[in-house]
Amino acid sequence: MTDQQKTPCAADFMNRHVQVVTQDMSLTEVIRFLLKHKISNAPVVELQDQKQILVGFVSERDCLSALSNEVFFGNPSPAQTVRTIMSSHPICITPETELFSIVSIFVSHHLRHLPVVQNGVLKGIVSRREILEAMETYYNHSLHTQEHERLLRDASQPMNLRFLIDRS
């Protein structure tokens, strides 16, 4: 019998190099930032003791909503900033969160990215694509392991039968 495959967790495949924004960025600045970096969303952080503390999450959808409202209804007072448009309490995971739990969150909440946080400090981000790749790798390894075990099982049965032959 072979060892059970360890279920991967967020730390195994998260992106540790995350583009972040701050709460005081204007609507225009955050839109330009997302477009420049070709990303659809970004964690909003506050620096405390040289650590990036997650305070929110801002997405293209947030920017589209704020921008279209501003264009249609006129400039709000005070002006829109990341602080006024971000999601203040995003769903987060820890580096230890297992793959199947992460899949469940993505599927249940229709998210594209999840911040990875430990004690409030941003450690990384996980995307649906990274989850899909991790699931595909896990699946292929599981199939290979199951096939290997099946072959071992099938090969062992004929070998054991030789001891049952009566040679008298």
Phi and psi in radians as a Rosetta constraint file:
Dihedral C 1 N 2 CA 2 C 2 CIRCULARHARMONIC -1.671 0.35
Dihedral N 2 CA 2 C 2 N 3 CIRCULARHARMONIC 2.838 0.35
Dihedral C 2 N 3 CA 3 C 3 CIRCULARHARMONIC -1.169 0.35
Dihedral N 3 CA 3 C 3 N 4 CIRCULARHARMONIC 2.548 0.35
Dihedral C 3 N 4 CA 4 C 4 CIRCULARHARMONIC -1.164 0.35
Dihedral N 4 CA 4 C 4 N 5 CIRCULARHARMONIC 2.453 0.35
Dihedral C 4 N 5 CA 5 C 5 CIRCULARHARMONIC -1.240 0.35
Dihedral N 5 CA 5 C 5 N 6 CIRCULARHARMONIC 2.284 0.35
Dihedral C 5 N 6 CA 6 C 6 CIRCULARHARMONIC -1.236 0.35
Dihedral N 6 CA 6 C 6 N 7 CIRCULARHARMONIC 2.287 0.35
Dihedral C 6 N 7 CA 7 C 7 CIRCULARHARMONIC -1.277 0.35
Dihedral N 7 CA 7 C 7 N 8 CIRCULARHARMONIC 2.178 0.35
Dihedral C 7 N 8 CA 8 C 8 CIRCULARHARMONIC -1.114 0.35
Dihedral N 8 CA 8 C 8 N 9 CIRCULARHARMONIC 2.704 0.35
Dihedral C 8 N 9 CA 9 C 9 CIRCULARHARMONIC -2.169 0.35
Dihedral N 9 CA 9 C 9 N 10 CIRCULARHARMONIC 3.002 0.35
Dihedral C 9 N 10 CA 10 C 10 CIRCULARHARMONIC -0.905 0.35
Dihedral N 10 CA 10 C 10 N 11 CIRCULARHARMONIC -0.681 0.35
Dihedral C 10 N 11 CA 11 C 11 CIRCULARHARMONIC -1.060 0.35
Dihedral N 11 CA 11 C 11 N 12 CIRCULARHARMONIC -0.427 0.35
Dihedral C 11 N 12 CA 12 C 12 CIRCULARHARMONIC -1.296 0.35
Dihedral N 12 CA 12 C 12 N 13 CIRCULARHARMONIC -0.408 0.35
Dihedral C 12 N 13 CA 13 C 13 CIRCULARHARMONIC -2.445 0.35
Dihedral N 13 CA 13 C 13 N 14 CIRCULARHARMONIC 0.066 0.35
Dihedral C 13 N 14 CA 14 C 14 CIRCULARHARMONIC -1.215 0.35
Dihedral N 14 CA 14 C 14 N 15 CIRCULARHARMONIC 2.704 0.35
Dihedral C 14 N 15 CA 15 C 15 CIRCULARHARMONIC -1.494 0.35
Dihedral N 15 CA 15 C 15 N 16 CIRCULARHARMONIC 2.071 0.35
Dihedral C 15 N 16 CA 16 C 16 CIRCULARHARMONIC -1.573 0.35
Dihedral N 16 CA 16 C 16 N 17 CIRCULARHARMONIC -0.220 0.35
Dihedral C 16 N 17 CA 17 C 17 CIRCULARHARMONIC -1.808 0.35
Dihedral N 17 CA 17 C 17 N 18 CIRCULARHARMONIC 1.504 0.35
Dihedral C 17 N 18 CA 18 C 18 CIRCULARHARMONIC -1.813 0.35
Dihedral N 18 CA 18 C 18 N 19 CIRCULARHARMONIC 2.333 0.35
Dihedral C 18 N 19 CA 19 C 19 CIRCULARHARMONIC -1.389 0.35
Dihedral N 19 CA 19 C 19 N 20 CIRCULARHARMONIC 2.168 0.35
Dihedral C 19 N 20 CA 20 C 20 CIRCULARHARMONIC -2.120 0.35
Dihedral N 20 CA 20 C 20 N 21 CIRCULARHARMONIC 2.794 0.35
Dihedral C 20 N 21 CA 21 C 21 CIRCULARHARMONIC -2.198 0.35
Dihedral N 21 CA 21 C 21 N 22 CIRCULARHARMONIC 2.950 0.35
Dihedral C 21 N 22 CA 22 C 22 CIRCULARHARMONIC -2.002 0.35
Dihedral N 22 CA 22 C 22 N 23 CIRCULARHARMONIC 2.805 0.35
Dihedral C 22 N 23 CA 23 C 23 CIRCULARHARMONIC -1.121 0.35
Dihedral N 23 CA 23 C 23 N 24 CIRCULARHARMONIC -0.480 0.35
Dihedral C 23 N 24 CA 24 C 24 CIRCULARHARMONIC -1.523 0.35
Dihedral N 24 CA 24 C 24 N 25 CIRCULARHARMONIC -0.007 0.35
Dihedral C 24 N 25 CA 25 C 25 CIRCULARHARMONIC -1.164 0.35
Dihedral N 25 CA 25 C 25 N 26 CIRCULARHARMONIC 2.465 0.35
Dihedral C 25 N 26 CA 26 C 26 CIRCULARHARMONIC -1.303 0.35
Dihedral N 26 CA 26 C 26 N 27 CIRCULARHARMONIC 2.907 0.35
Dihedral C 26 N 27 CA 27 C 27 CIRCULARHARMONIC -0.997 0.35
Dihedral N 27 CA 27 C 27 N 28 CIRCULARHARMONIC -0.808 0.35
Dihedral C 27 N 28 CA 28 C 28 CIRCULARHARMONIC -1.067 0.35
Dihedral N 28 CA 28 C 28 N 29 CIRCULARHARMONIC -0.756 0.35
Dihedral C 28 N 29 CA 29 C 29 CIRCULARHARMONIC -1.104 0.35
Dihedral N 29 CA 29 C 29 N 30 CIRCULARHARMONIC -0.743 0.35
Dihedral C 29 N 30 CA 30 C 30 CIRCULARHARMONIC -1.232 0.35
Dihedral N 30 CA 30 C 30 N 31 CIRCULARHARMONIC -0.635 0.35
Dihedral C 30 N 31 CA 31 C 31 CIRCULARHARMONIC -1.091 0.35
Dihedral N 31 CA 31 C 31 N 32 CIRCULARHARMONIC -0.833 0.35
Dihedral C 31 N 32 CA 32 C 32 CIRCULARHARMONIC -1.088 0.35
Dihedral N 32 CA 32 C 32 N 33 CIRCULARHARMONIC -0.659 0.35
Dihedral C 32 N 33 CA 33 C 33 CIRCULARHARMONIC -1.083 0.35
Dihedral N 33 CA 33 C 33 N 34 CIRCULARHARMONIC -0.856 0.35
Dihedral C 33 N 34 CA 34 C 34 CIRCULARHARMONIC -1.082 0.35
Dihedral N 34 CA 34 C 34 N 35 CIRCULARHARMONIC -0.754 0.35
Dihedral C 34 N 35 CA 35 C 35 CIRCULARHARMONIC -1.164 0.35
Dihedral N 35 CA 35 C 35 N 36 CIRCULARHARMONIC -0.756 0.35
Dihedral C 35 N 36 CA 36 C 36 CIRCULARHARMONIC -1.055 0.35
Dihedral N 36 CA 36 C 36 N 37 CIRCULARHARMONIC -0.768 0.35
Dihedral C 36 N 37 CA 37 C 37 CIRCULARHARMONIC -1.554 0.35
Dihedral N 37 CA 37 C 37 N 38 CIRCULARHARMONIC -0.017 0.35
Dihedral C 37 N 38 CA 38 C 38 CIRCULARHARMONIC 0.928 0.35
Dihedral N 38 CA 38 C 38 N 39 CIRCULARHARMONIC 0.868 0.35
Dihedral C 38 N 39 CA 39 C 39 CIRCULARHARMONIC -2.166 0.35
Dihedral N 39 CA 39 C 39 N 40 CIRCULARHARMONIC 2.686 0.35
Dihedral C 39 N 40 CA 40 C 40 CIRCULARHARMONIC -1.675 0.35
Dihedral N 40 CA 40 C 40 N 41 CIRCULARHARMONIC -0.196 0.35
Dihedral C 40 N 41 CA 41 C 41 CIRCULARHARMONIC -2.869 0.35
Dihedral N 41 CA 41 C 41 N 42 CIRCULARHARMONIC 2.943 0.35
Dihedral C 41 N 42 CA 42 C 42 CIRCULARHARMONIC -2.665 0.35
Dihedral N 42 CA 42 C 42 N 43 CIRCULARHARMONIC 2.497 0.35
Dihedral C 42 N 43 CA 43 C 43 CIRCULARHARMONIC -1.185 0.35
Dihedral N 43 CA 43 C 43 N 44 CIRCULARHARMONIC 2.534 0.35
Dihedral C 43 N 44 CA 44 C 44 CIRCULARHARMONIC -1.808 0.35
Dihedral N 44 CA 44 C 44 N 45 CIRCULARHARMONIC 2.157 0.35
Dihedral C 44 N 45 CA 45 C 45 CIRCULARHARMONIC -2.170 0.35
Dihedral N 45 CA 45 C 45 N 46 CIRCULARHARMONIC 2.812 0.35
Dihedral C 45 N 46 CA 46 C 46 CIRCULARHARMONIC -2.259 0.35
Dihedral N 46 CA 46 C 46 N 47 CIRCULARHARMONIC 2.285 0.35
Dihedral C 46 N 47 CA 47 C 47 CIRCULARHARMONIC -1.397 0.35
Dihedral N 47 CA 47 C 47 N 48 CIRCULARHARMONIC 2.226 0.35
Dihedral C 47 N 48 CA 48 C 48 CIRCULARHARMONIC -2.424 0.35
Dihedral N 48 CA 48 C 48 N 49 CIRCULARHARMONIC 2.066 0.35
Dihedral C 48 N 49 CA 49 C 49 CIRCULARHARMONIC 0.929 0.35
Dihedral N 49 CA 49 C 49 N 50 CIRCULARHARMONIC 0.803 0.35
Dihedral C 49 N 50 CA 50 C 50 CIRCULARHARMONIC 1.148 0.35
Dihedral N 50 CA 50 C 50 N 51 CIRCULARHARMONIC 0.255 0.35
Dihedral C 50 N 51 CA 51 C 51 CIRCULARHARMONIC -2.024 0.35
Dihedral N 51 CA 51 C 51 N 52 CIRCULARHARMONIC 2.513 0.35
Dihedral C 51 N 52 CA 52 C 52 CIRCULARHARMONIC -1.535 0.35
Dihedral N 52 CA 52 C 52 N 53 CIRCULARHARMONIC 1.866 0.35
Dihedral C 52 N 53 CA 53 C 53 CIRCULARHARMONIC -1.599 0.35
Dihedral N 53 CA 53 C 53 N 54 CIRCULARHARMONIC 2.177 0.35
Dihedral C 53 N 54 CA 54 C 54 CIRCULARHARMONIC -1.265 0.35
Dihedral N 54 CA 54 C 54 N 55 CIRCULARHARMONIC 2.186 0.35
Dihedral C 54 N 55 CA 55 C 55 CIRCULARHARMONIC -2.072 0.35
Dihedral N 55 CA 55 C 55 N 56 CIRCULARHARMONIC -0.165 0.35
Dihedral C 55 N 56 CA 56 C 56 CIRCULARHARMONIC 3.105 0.35
Dihedral N 56 CA 56 C 56 N 57 CIRCULARHARMONIC -3.003 0.35
Dihedral C 56 N 57 CA 57 C 57 CIRCULARHARMONIC -2.573 0.35
Dihedral N 57 CA 57 C 57 N 58 CIRCULARHARMONIC 2.337 0.35
Dihedral C 57 N 58 CA 58 C 58 CIRCULARHARMONIC -2.151 0.35
Dihedral N 58 CA 58 C 58 N 59 CIRCULARHARMONIC 2.425 0.35
Dihedral C 58 N 59 CA 59 C 59 CIRCULARHARMONIC -2.190 0.35
Dihedral N 59 CA 59 C 59 N 60 CIRCULARHARMONIC 2.963 0.35
Dihedral C 59 N 60 CA 60 C 60 CIRCULARHARMONIC -1.013 0.35
Dihedral N 60 CA 60 C 60 N 61 CIRCULARHARMONIC -0.683 0.35
Dihedral C 60 N 61 CA 61 C 61 CIRCULARHARMONIC -1.044 0.35
Dihedral N 61 CA 61 C 61 N 62 CIRCULARHARMONIC -0.774 0.35
Dihedral C 61 N 62 CA 62 C 62 CIRCULARHARMONIC -1.037 0.35
Dihedral N 62 CA 62 C 62 N 63 CIRCULARHARMONIC -0.763 0.35
Dihedral C 62 N 63 CA 63 C 63 CIRCULARHARMONIC -1.164 0.35
Dihedral N 63 CA 63 C 63 N 64 CIRCULARHARMONIC -0.752 0.35
Dihedral C 63 N 64 CA 64 C 64 CIRCULARHARMONIC -1.049 0.35
Dihedral N 64 CA 64 C 64 N 65 CIRCULARHARMONIC -0.781 0.35
Dihedral C 64 N 65 CA 65 C 65 CIRCULARHARMONIC -1.080 0.35
Dihedral N 65 CA 65 C 65 N 66 CIRCULARHARMONIC -0.867 0.35
Dihedral C 65 N 66 CA 66 C 66 CIRCULARHARMONIC -1.126 0.35
Dihedral N 66 CA 66 C 66 N 67 CIRCULARHARMONIC -0.743 0.35
Dihedral C 66 N 67 CA 67 C 67 CIRCULARHARMONIC -1.161 0.35
Dihedral N 67 CA 67 C 67 N 68 CIRCULARHARMONIC -0.775 0.35
Dihedral C 67 N 68 CA 68 C 68 CIRCULARHARMONIC -1.149 0.35
Dihedral N 68 CA 68 C 68 N 69 CIRCULARHARMONIC -0.676 0.35
Dihedral C 68 N 69 CA 69 C 69 CIRCULARHARMONIC -1.108 0.35
Dihedral N 69 CA 69 C 69 N 70 CIRCULARHARMONIC -0.719 0.35
Dihedral C 69 N 70 CA 70 C 70 CIRCULARHARMONIC -1.143 0.35
Dihedral N 70 CA 70 C 70 N 71 CIRCULARHARMONIC -0.756 0.35
Dihedral C 70 N 71 CA 71 C 71 CIRCULARHARMONIC -1.187 0.35
Dihedral N 71 CA 71 C 71 N 72 CIRCULARHARMONIC -0.738 0.35
Dihedral C 71 N 72 CA 72 C 72 CIRCULARHARMONIC -1.296 0.35
Dihedral N 72 CA 72 C 72 N 73 CIRCULARHARMONIC -0.819 0.35
Dihedral C 72 N 73 CA 73 C 73 CIRCULARHARMONIC -1.663 0.35
Dihedral N 73 CA 73 C 73 N 74 CIRCULARHARMONIC -0.217 0.35
Dihedral C 73 N 74 CA 74 C 74 CIRCULARHARMONIC 1.801 0.35
Dihedral N 74 CA 74 C 74 N 75 CIRCULARHARMONIC 2.948 0.35
Dihedral C 74 N 75 CA 75 C 75 CIRCULARHARMONIC -1.167 0.35
Dihedral N 75 CA 75 C 75 N 76 CIRCULARHARMONIC 2.197 0.35
Dihedral C 75 N 76 CA 76 C 76 CIRCULARHARMONIC -1.319 0.35
Dihedral N 76 CA 76 C 76 N 77 CIRCULARHARMONIC 2.801 0.35
Dihedral C 76 N 77 CA 77 C 77 CIRCULARHARMONIC -2.222 0.35
Dihedral N 77 CA 77 C 77 N 78 CIRCULARHARMONIC 2.112 0.35
Dihedral C 77 N 78 CA 78 C 78 CIRCULARHARMONIC -1.277 0.35
Dihedral N 78 CA 78 C 78 N 79 CIRCULARHARMONIC 2.942 0.35
Dihedral C 78 N 79 CA 79 C 79 CIRCULARHARMONIC -1.101 0.35
Dihedral N 79 CA 79 C 79 N 80 CIRCULARHARMONIC 2.641 0.35
Dihedral C 79 N 80 CA 80 C 80 CIRCULARHARMONIC -1.187 0.35
Dihedral N 80 CA 80 C 80 N 81 CIRCULARHARMONIC 2.414 0.35
Dihedral C 80 N 81 CA 81 C 81 CIRCULARHARMONIC -2.302 0.35
Dihedral N 81 CA 81 C 81 N 82 CIRCULARHARMONIC 3.033 0.35
Dihedral C 81 N 82 CA 82 C 82 CIRCULARHARMONIC -0.978 0.35
Dihedral N 82 CA 82 C 82 N 83 CIRCULARHARMONIC -0.692 0.35
Dihedral C 82 N 83 CA 83 C 83 CIRCULARHARMONIC -0.998 0.35
Dihedral N 83 CA 83 C 83 N 84 CIRCULARHARMONIC -0.642 0.35
Dihedral C 83 N 84 CA 84 C 84 CIRCULARHARMONIC -1.487 0.35
Dihedral N 84 CA 84 C 84 N 85 CIRCULARHARMONIC -0.283 0.35
Dihedral C 84 N 85 CA 85 C 85 CIRCULARHARMONIC -1.991 0.35
Dihedral N 85 CA 85 C 85 N 86 CIRCULARHARMONIC -0.246 0.35
Dihedral C 85 N 86 CA 86 C 86 CIRCULARHARMONIC -1.292 0.35
Dihedral N 86 CA 86 C 86 N 87 CIRCULARHARMONIC 2.818 0.35
Dihedral C 86 N 87 CA 87 C 87 CIRCULARHARMONIC -1.458 0.35
Dihedral N 87 CA 87 C 87 N 88 CIRCULARHARMONIC 2.070 0.35
Dihedral C 87 N 88 CA 88 C 88 CIRCULARHARMONIC -1.354 0.35
Dihedral N 88 CA 88 C 88 N 89 CIRCULARHARMONIC -0.459 0.35
Dihedral C 88 N 89 CA 89 C 89 CIRCULARHARMONIC -2.246 0.35
Dihedral N 89 CA 89 C 89 N 90 CIRCULARHARMONIC 1.256 0.35
Dihedral C 89 N 90 CA 90 C 90 CIRCULARHARMONIC -1.229 0.35
Dihedral N 90 CA 90 C 90 N 91 CIRCULARHARMONIC 2.695 0.35
Dihedral C 90 N 91 CA 91 C 91 CIRCULARHARMONIC -1.196 0.35
Dihedral N 91 CA 91 C 91 N 92 CIRCULARHARMONIC 2.290 0.35
Dihedral C 91 N 92 CA 92 C 92 CIRCULARHARMONIC -2.219 0.35
Dihedral N 92 CA 92 C 92 N 93 CIRCULARHARMONIC 2.813 0.35
Dihedral C 92 N 93 CA 93 C 93 CIRCULARHARMONIC -2.221 0.35
Dihedral N 93 CA 93 C 93 N 94 CIRCULARHARMONIC 2.924 0.35
Dihedral C 93 N 94 CA 94 C 94 CIRCULARHARMONIC -1.808 0.35
Dihedral N 94 CA 94 C 94 N 95 CIRCULARHARMONIC 2.896 0.35
Dihedral C 94 N 95 CA 95 C 95 CIRCULARHARMONIC -1.039 0.35
Dihedral N 95 CA 95 C 95 N 96 CIRCULARHARMONIC -0.418 0.35
Dihedral C 95 N 96 CA 96 C 96 CIRCULARHARMONIC -1.546 0.35
Dihedral N 96 CA 96 C 96 N 97 CIRCULARHARMONIC -0.081 0.35
Dihedral C 96 N 97 CA 97 C 97 CIRCULARHARMONIC -1.106 0.35
Dihedral N 97 CA 97 C 97 N 98 CIRCULARHARMONIC 2.216 0.35
Dihedral C 97 N 98 CA 98 C 98 CIRCULARHARMONIC -1.329 0.35
Dihedral N 98 CA 98 C 98 N 99 CIRCULARHARMONIC 2.702 0.35
Dihedral C 98 N 99 CA 99 C 99 CIRCULARHARMONIC -0.865 0.35
Dihedral N 99 CA 99 C 99 N 100 CIRCULARHARMONIC -0.845 0.35
Dihedral C 99 N 100 CA 100 C 100 CIRCULARHARMONIC -1.204 0.35
Dihedral N 100 CA 100 C 100 N 101 CIRCULARHARMONIC -0.517 0.35
Dihedral C 100 N 101 CA 101 C 101 CIRCULARHARMONIC -1.187 0.35
Dihedral N 101 CA 101 C 101 N 102 CIRCULARHARMONIC -0.704 0.35
Dihedral C 101 N 102 CA 102 C 102 CIRCULARHARMONIC -1.142 0.35
Dihedral N 102 CA 102 C 102 N 103 CIRCULARHARMONIC -0.767 0.35
Dihedral C 102 N 103 CA 103 C 103 CIRCULARHARMONIC -0.999 0.35
Dihedral N 103 CA 103 C 103 N 104 CIRCULARHARMONIC -0.778 0.35
Dihedral C 103 N 104 CA 104 C 104 CIRCULARHARMONIC -1.049 0.35
Dihedral N 104 CA 104 C 104 N 105 CIRCULARHARMONIC -0.740 0.35
Dihedral C 104 N 105 CA 105 C 105 CIRCULARHARMONIC -1.120 0.35
Dihedral N 105 CA 105 C 105 N 106 CIRCULARHARMONIC -0.818 0.35
Dihedral C 105 N 106 CA 106 C 106 CIRCULARHARMONIC -1.044 0.35
Dihedral N 106 CA 106 C 106 N 107 CIRCULARHARMONIC -0.805 0.35
Dihedral C 106 N 107 CA 107 C 107 CIRCULARHARMONIC -1.195 0.35
Dihedral N 107 CA 107 C 107 N 108 CIRCULARHARMONIC -0.767 0.35
Dihedral C 107 N 108 CA 108 C 108 CIRCULARHARMONIC -1.205 0.35
Dihedral N 108 CA 108 C 108 N 109 CIRCULARHARMONIC -0.616 0.35
Dihedral C 108 N 109 CA 109 C 109 CIRCULARHARMONIC -1.884 0.35
Dihedral N 109 CA 109 C 109 N 110 CIRCULARHARMONIC 0.026 0.35
Dihedral C 109 N 110 CA 110 C 110 CIRCULARHARMONIC 0.951 0.35
Dihedral N 110 CA 110 C 110 N 111 CIRCULARHARMONIC 0.763 0.35
Dihedral C 110 N 111 CA 111 C 111 CIRCULARHARMONIC -1.624 0.35
Dihedral N 111 CA 111 C 111 N 112 CIRCULARHARMONIC 2.816 0.35
Dihedral C 111 N 112 CA 112 C 112 CIRCULARHARMONIC -1.875 0.35
Dihedral N 112 CA 112 C 112 N 113 CIRCULARHARMONIC -0.471 0.35
Dihedral C 112 N 113 CA 113 C 113 CIRCULARHARMONIC -2.531 0.35
Dihedral N 113 CA 113 C 113 N 114 CIRCULARHARMONIC 2.644 0.35
Dihedral C 113 N 114 CA 114 C 114 CIRCULARHARMONIC -2.294 0.35
Dihedral N 114 CA 114 C 114 N 115 CIRCULARHARMONIC 2.243 0.35
Dihedral C 114 N 115 CA 115 C 115 CIRCULARHARMONIC -1.269 0.35
Dihedral N 115 CA 115 C 115 N 116 CIRCULARHARMONIC 2.507 0.35
Dihedral C 115 N 116 CA 116 C 116 CIRCULARHARMONIC -1.835 0.35
Dihedral N 116 CA 116 C 116 N 117 CIRCULARHARMONIC 2.085 0.35
Dihedral C 116 N 117 CA 117 C 117 CIRCULARHARMONIC -2.276 0.35
Dihedral N 117 CA 117 C 117 N 118 CIRCULARHARMONIC 2.482 0.35
Dihedral C 117 N 118 CA 118 C 118 CIRCULARHARMONIC -2.345 0.35
Dihedral N 118 CA 118 C 118 N 119 CIRCULARHARMONIC 2.078 0.35
Dihedral C 118 N 119 CA 119 C 119 CIRCULARHARMONIC 0.960 0.35
Dihedral N 119 CA 119 C 119 N 120 CIRCULARHARMONIC 0.683 0.35
Dihedral C 119 N 120 CA 120 C 120 CIRCULARHARMONIC 1.453 0.35
Dihedral N 120 CA 120 C 120 N 121 CIRCULARHARMONIC -0.212 0.35
Dihedral C 120 N 121 CA 121 C 121 CIRCULARHARMONIC -1.582 0.35
Dihedral N 121 CA 121 C 121 N 122 CIRCULARHARMONIC 2.272 0.35
Dihedral C 121 N 122 CA 122 C 122 CIRCULARHARMONIC -1.217 0.35
Dihedral N 122 CA 122 C 122 N 123 CIRCULARHARMONIC 2.142 0.35
Dihedral C 122 N 123 CA 123 C 123 CIRCULARHARMONIC -1.858 0.35
Dihedral N 123 CA 123 C 123 N 124 CIRCULARHARMONIC -0.420 0.35
Dihedral C 123 N 124 CA 124 C 124 CIRCULARHARMONIC 3.026 0.35
Dihedral N 124 CA 124 C 124 N 125 CIRCULARHARMONIC -2.901 0.35
Dihedral C 124 N 125 CA 125 C 125 CIRCULARHARMONIC -2.558 0.35
Dihedral N 125 CA 125 C 125 N 126 CIRCULARHARMONIC 2.580 0.35
Dihedral C 125 N 126 CA 126 C 126 CIRCULARHARMONIC -2.126 0.35
Dihedral N 126 CA 126 C 126 N 127 CIRCULARHARMONIC 2.325 0.35
Dihedral C 126 N 127 CA 127 C 127 CIRCULARHARMONIC -1.848 0.35
Dihedral N 127 CA 127 C 127 N 128 CIRCULARHARMONIC 2.868 0.35
Dihedral C 127 N 128 CA 128 C 128 CIRCULARHARMONIC -1.038 0.35
Dihedral N 128 CA 128 C 128 N 129 CIRCULARHARMONIC -0.661 0.35
Dihedral C 128 N 129 CA 129 C 129 CIRCULARHARMONIC -1.100 0.35
Dihedral N 129 CA 129 C 129 N 130 CIRCULARHARMONIC -0.763 0.35
Dihedral C 129 N 130 CA 130 C 130 CIRCULARHARMONIC -1.105 0.35
Dihedral N 130 CA 130 C 130 N 131 CIRCULARHARMONIC -0.647 0.35
Dihedral C 130 N 131 CA 131 C 131 CIRCULARHARMONIC -1.173 0.35
Dihedral N 131 CA 131 C 131 N 132 CIRCULARHARMONIC -0.743 0.35
Dihedral C 131 N 132 CA 132 C 132 CIRCULARHARMONIC -1.075 0.35
Dihedral N 132 CA 132 C 132 N 133 CIRCULARHARMONIC -0.757 0.35
Dihedral C 132 N 133 CA 133 C 133 CIRCULARHARMONIC -1.115 0.35
Dihedral N 133 CA 133 C 133 N 134 CIRCULARHARMONIC -0.756 0.35
Dihedral C 133 N 134 CA 134 C 134 CIRCULARHARMONIC -1.120 0.35
Dihedral N 134 CA 134 C 134 N 135 CIRCULARHARMONIC -0.718 0.35
Dihedral C 134 N 135 CA 135 C 135 CIRCULARHARMONIC -1.143 0.35
Dihedral N 135 CA 135 C 135 N 136 CIRCULARHARMONIC -0.713 0.35
Dihedral C 135 N 136 CA 136 C 136 CIRCULARHARMONIC -1.127 0.35
Dihedral N 136 CA 136 C 136 N 137 CIRCULARHARMONIC -0.746 0.35
Dihedral C 136 N 137 CA 137 C 137 CIRCULARHARMONIC -1.094 0.35
Dihedral N 137 CA 137 C 137 N 138 CIRCULARHARMONIC -0.797 0.35
Dihedral C 137 N 138 CA 138 C 138 CIRCULARHARMONIC -1.085 0.35
Dihedral N 138 CA 138 C 138 N 139 CIRCULARHARMONIC -0.771 0.35
Dihedral C 138 N 139 CA 139 C 139 CIRCULARHARMONIC -1.070 0.35
Dihedral N 139 CA 139 C 139 N 140 CIRCULARHARMONIC -0.856 0.35
Dihedral C 139 N 140 CA 140 C 140 CIRCULARHARMONIC -1.093 0.35
Dihedral N 140 CA 140 C 140 N 141 CIRCULARHARMONIC -0.699 0.35
Dihedral C 140 N 141 CA 141 C 141 CIRCULARHARMONIC -1.131 0.35
Dihedral N 141 CA 141 C 141 N 142 CIRCULARHARMONIC -0.716 0.35
Dihedral C 141 N 142 CA 142 C 142 CIRCULARHARMONIC -1.102 0.35
Dihedral N 142 CA 142 C 142 N 143 CIRCULARHARMONIC -0.751 0.35
Dihedral C 142 N 143 CA 143 C 143 CIRCULARHARMONIC -1.093 0.35
Dihedral N 143 CA 143 C 143 N 144 CIRCULARHARMONIC -0.762 0.35
Dihedral C 143 N 144 CA 144 C 144 CIRCULARHARMONIC -1.084 0.35
Dihedral N 144 CA 144 C 144 N 145 CIRCULARHARMONIC -0.766 0.35
Dihedral C 144 N 145 CA 145 C 145 CIRCULARHARMONIC -1.118 0.35
Dihedral N 145 CA 145 C 145 N 146 CIRCULARHARMONIC -0.781 0.35
Dihedral C 145 N 146 CA 146 C 146 CIRCULARHARMONIC -1.094 0.35
Dihedral N 146 CA 146 C 146 N 147 CIRCULARHARMONIC -0.727 0.35
Dihedral C 146 N 147 CA 147 C 147 CIRCULARHARMONIC -1.137 0.35
Dihedral N 147 CA 147 C 147 N 148 CIRCULARHARMONIC -0.741 0.35
Dihedral C 147 N 148 CA 148 C 148 CIRCULARHARMONIC -1.075 0.35
Dihedral N 148 CA 148 C 148 N 149 CIRCULARHARMONIC -0.780 0.35
Dihedral C 148 N 149 CA 149 C 149 CIRCULARHARMONIC -1.127 0.35
Dihedral N 149 CA 149 C 149 N 150 CIRCULARHARMONIC -0.668 0.35
Dihedral C 149 N 150 CA 150 C 150 CIRCULARHARMONIC -1.107 0.35
Dihedral N 150 CA 150 C 150 N 151 CIRCULARHARMONIC -0.762 0.35
Dihedral C 150 N 151 CA 151 C 151 CIRCULARHARMONIC -1.108 0.35
Dihedral N 151 CA 151 C 151 N 152 CIRCULARHARMONIC -0.716 0.35
Dihedral C 151 N 152 CA 152 C 152 CIRCULARHARMONIC -1.096 0.35
Dihedral N 152 CA 152 C 152 N 153 CIRCULARHARMONIC -0.755 0.35
Dihedral C 152 N 153 CA 153 C 153 CIRCULARHARMONIC -1.088 0.35
Dihedral N 153 CA 153 C 153 N 154 CIRCULARHARMONIC -0.831 0.35
Dihedral C 153 N 154 CA 154 C 154 CIRCULARHARMONIC -1.109 0.35
Dihedral N 154 CA 154 C 154 N 155 CIRCULARHARMONIC -0.696 0.35
Dihedral C 154 N 155 CA 155 C 155 CIRCULARHARMONIC -1.247 0.35
Dihedral N 155 CA 155 C 155 N 156 CIRCULARHARMONIC -0.515 0.35
Dihedral C 155 N 156 CA 156 C 156 CIRCULARHARMONIC -1.344 0.35
Dihedral N 156 CA 156 C 156 N 157 CIRCULARHARMONIC -0.505 0.35
Dihedral C 156 N 157 CA 157 C 157 CIRCULARHARMONIC -1.111 0.35
Dihedral N 157 CA 157 C 157 N 158 CIRCULARHARMONIC -0.856 0.35
Dihedral C 157 N 158 CA 158 C 158 CIRCULARHARMONIC -1.096 0.35
Dihedral N 158 CA 158 C 158 N 159 CIRCULARHARMONIC -0.608 0.35
Dihedral C 158 N 159 CA 159 C 159 CIRCULARHARMONIC -1.148 0.35
Dihedral N 159 CA 159 C 159 N 160 CIRCULARHARMONIC -0.644 0.35
Dihedral C 159 N 160 CA 160 C 160 CIRCULARHARMONIC -1.283 0.35
Dihedral N 160 CA 160 C 160 N 161 CIRCULARHARMONIC -0.504 0.35
Dihedral C 160 N 161 CA 161 C 161 CIRCULARHARMONIC -1.147 0.35
Dihedral N 161 CA 161 C 161 N 162 CIRCULARHARMONIC -0.478 0.35
Dihedral C 161 N 162 CA 162 C 162 CIRCULARHARMONIC -1.067 0.35
Dihedral N 162 CA 162 C 162 N 163 CIRCULARHARMONIC -0.430 0.35
Dihedral C 162 N 163 CA 163 C 163 CIRCULARHARMONIC -1.400 0.35
Dihedral N 163 CA 163 C 163 N 164 CIRCULARHARMONIC -0.187 0.35
Dihedral C 163 N 164 CA 164 C 164 CIRCULARHARMONIC -1.601 0.35
Dihedral N 164 CA 164 C 164 N 165 CIRCULARHARMONIC -0.148 0.35
Dihedral C 164 N 165 CA 165 C 165 CIRCULARHARMONIC -1.280 0.35
Dihedral N 165 CA 165 C 165 N 166 CIRCULARHARMONIC 2.246 0.35
Dihedral C 165 N 166 CA 166 C 166 CIRCULARHARMONIC -1.497 0.35
Dihedral N 166 CA 166 C 166 N 167 CIRCULARHARMONIC 2.034 0.35
Dihedral C 166 N 167 CA 167 C 167 CIRCULARHARMONIC -1.759 0.35
Dihedral N 167 CA 167 C 167 N 168 CIRCULARHARMONIC 0.298 0.35
